[in-house]
Amino acid sequence: MTLLILGLLLWPLLKRTVAAATGEQEKTLSIFRQQFAELEQDRANSVLTDELYEQARRELERRLLEETGTTETTPTRAPRQVSSRPVAVALAVVVPIVSVLLYWQLGNPLAMTQPSAAELAAQRSSEDGLPPADALEGLVERLKEKMEQNPNDGKGWVLLAHSYVELGRYNEAAPIFERAVTLIPDDAQLLADYADTLGIVHGRKLDGKPEALIQQALKIDPSNVKALMLAGTVAFNRKNYARAAKDWEQARANFPADIDPEMRQQLMGAIAEARSRAGGGQEPAPMFAESTSPAQPTGQAGQPRTIRGTVTVAPGLAGKGSPTDTLFVFAREMGGPPMPVSIVRTTKKDLPFTFQLDDSTSPMPSRKLSDVGMVVIVARLSKSGQAMPQSGDLEGTSQPVKSGVDGITIVIDRERP
């Protein structure tokens, strides 16, 4: 880009300019100037009367206009031009220096030697004959080799840890996060990401070190959204529903403006659920039943799992609502927070509705369907179009299932009070 800009600036300065008037035109003007001078001399010597002089002059001016396009015979003086060579040399020196200094201050010099997250994503989807996972893993291994040569680069370790998370290799990501946190100890987002990864490694449990990391992140940045979400999850799992609602409400208040509206609605639904439990409200079992034992994983974390099934409505409720009512179908982790790990939506007119839930429909990248164990599938007909449950919504739930099942049926058979 610097070379392109230099070319655009220097080209008009270095090319030679041509004179405005040609030598041929100057010769013609010289002849006419001589003829005008002779007319003046003849009138001065009384050879021509004033009337004949004016006629001869007008005729001469007419011929001058036809041949040169002007009646002006006075030689034009070309404007003095400043030499462009010093200006060109100055630009050729100043522009590259300023570009390098600006990039060093505002850019990312590390990106010149290490692959960025965007590059990893682009490589992952490129058609180079390699499977996407293999292509990404190759880039990650290259990054790992570079980091071993530059062990004090904290940002590089962060990128490597996130790359392992993207591949679902949480056991390998955890020690990399530990190394990055050692080099960058005061980054609240990094601490929250580390806590989330460590919780997955520990079987979706945030007790112990993950919780300590969450609290450390909140001390640095009390408004960090991910740390607040995780803190609310810890409180919810301990049945401290009032605290969970408070943490999630604070997280919602600090959502960025461009957050997915559906994710905002899902969090509002979780807040409403926590407040309901804090107030002693009872929910129909087994919709949010606590698990008496840790959830059993369905396979290696990060491996794709799909749940397919059909949603129907009980005959007694078929006449309620409008065809435009929104139908939400989502999966919730047994024994975990009420936020969905996968969700799809349509309208009542599509009933009976065949659904498919997988990682592509997970609202939060840090909590995918393939990362959790037993889940409950919920189908809700919402009059308001909001994911947050409201009085009068129609619902149905499945029994606890593992991700990877096919052919389940959910019947919407009750109305929320």
Buried (B, 14 or more C-beta within 10 A) or exposed (E): EEEEEBEEBBEEBEEEEEEEEEEEBEEEBEEBEEBBEEBEEBBEEEEBEEEEBEEBBEEBBEEBEEEBEEEEBEEEEEEEEEEBEEBBEEBEEEBBEEBEEEEEEEEEEBEEEBBEEEEBBEBBEEEEEBEBEEBBBEBBEEBBEBBEEEEEBBBBBBBBBBBBBBBBBBEBBBEBBBBBBEBBEEBBBBBBBBBBBBBBBBEBBBEEBBBBBBBBBBEBBEEBBBBBBBBBBBBBBEEBBEBBBBBBBBBBEEEEEEEEEBBBBBBBBBBBBBBBBBEEEEBEEBBBBEBEEBBEBBEEBBBBBBBBBBBBBEEEBEEBBEEEBBBBBBBBBBBBBBBBBBBBBBBBEEBEBEBBBBBEBBBBEBBBBBBBBBBBBBBBBBBEEBBBBEEBBBBBBBEBBBBBBEEBEBBBBBBBE
